[in-house]
Amino acid sequence: MILNSAPDSAELLFEPDLDDEIEGDFANEGVDYSPITLELSPDACGKRLDKVVAALVPQFSRSRLQQWFEGGHVRVDGKPARGKDTAYGDETVVIEPQPAPEDTAYAPENMLLAIVHEDDQIIVINKPAGLVVHPGAGNWSGTLLNGLLHHCPQLVSVPRAGIVHRLDKDTSGLMVVGKTLAAQTDLVRQLQARSVKREYLALVWGTPHLSGTIDAAMGRHPKDRVKMAVSTHMSAKPAITHYERLATGTLDRRPVSLVQCRLETGRTHQIRVHMQHLGYSLVGEAMYGKQHLVSAFHRQALHARRLGLDHPGTGEPCEWVVPLPADFAELLGAAGIPEPQAQ
């Protein structure tokens, strides 16, 4: 299966850090897995076998070839070979290429999707916590993208199966997907124009001001590339979060606050990083919070409650609101905070 084999209008609109960025495209583009037979020449005599093979099949990485050696998928004169063996220059080497997990990352998978709205242009989904949006290292299957391809096979012809933004694995809430290239392109442009309305609810430790705006550029953490951080580096990208404190309560005898956050930009981990930057990390935050408080909740307490945009087909303004998931609602109850009603 080839997904997005060449750049197109929607693909070119994506910025590396646009809206909880989708990094890379792991679609397998036409790799041939039929056996490869190599007849070694005298020039190979005395060299390590893995180096000889790597030079003859440059289309595969050395790390992948090493895995095939270790798995018995490289044979010399009919017998399994080791990469450290010495070549003599008159052998017949047969390689049986094996697909890597990322090669099948775009396979359709049947899964239950919480669809809030669907028409011929878009799908709006209430993503549960725990579901990864897009295939990546360590998560090559079981993602929202896989489920979308099963639910709507036509998405195979749309870059990233129509996904234009994503939520962190353990963040719940609303996402929109474009079902056609035109719809996806329009949604991406709305995100770039900052006209998409995204409202989140977060439970944080402490008592922040009643309201405020966090205007602090973000980039990769200088020491931990998995993390994001507020940064003044020239490569940092603008990041703006507007917040309002809705209620306060107590959890484990510590003050907590329910905060409504509205994104003006959508950088990776933006709300999590911005609230921690103010000194009010999210309850359950394992990556950016204080470790002795992590056990208070099994995930970061963050939910994308409201999504508003102009319909890419009609231009009409649309808005969807979903309630808190059960675990978040129970957490608020434990803190003595009622779930806020959508206005």
Number of C-alpha atoms within 10 A of each C-alpha: 15 15 18 18 14 9 10 13 12 21 18 9 15 20 13 12 17 21 23 18 18 21 14 10 17 19 20 18 13 10 13 10 11 10 13 13 14 15 11 19 13 11 12 18 16 13 15 16 22 21 16 19 22 17 11 12 14 9 9 14 10 16 10 15 22 17 15 20 20 14 13 14 20 27 19 18 11 11 12 15 22 20 19 13 12 17 23 16 17 14 18 15 21 21 22 17 18 17 13 12 15 18 18 17 23 27 19 21 17 13 14 10 14 13 14 16 12 13 9 10 17 20 19 18 20 23 26 18 20 13 16 22 23 27 26 18 8 8 14 20 21 19 22 24 26 22 22 28 21 17 16 13 13 14 22 22 17 22 25 26 28 28 24 26 22 23 26 18 17 18 23 24 25 27 24 24 24 26 25 20 20 17 21 27 24 21 27 24 17 16 21 18 11 14 15 20 17 21 21 21 25 25 28 28 26 19 17 20 9 11 13 13 13 15 15 19 20 25 22 18 13 12 7 9 10 9 15 20 24 21 17 12 12 8 11 16 18 16 21 20 19 16 24 17 20 16 18 21 21 16 17 10 8 10 14 25 25 27 24 22 25 21 20 22 24 25 24 25 19 23 25 23 24 23 23 20 15 10 15 20 27 31 27 23 24 18 15 20 22 15 11 8 16 18 12 14 16 13 20 28 26 29 28 25 23 20 20 17 19 17 16 19 13 8 10 9 10 11 13 16 17 16 17 19 15 9 14 22 16 15 17 23 14 14 21 15 19 15 17 13 6 9 4
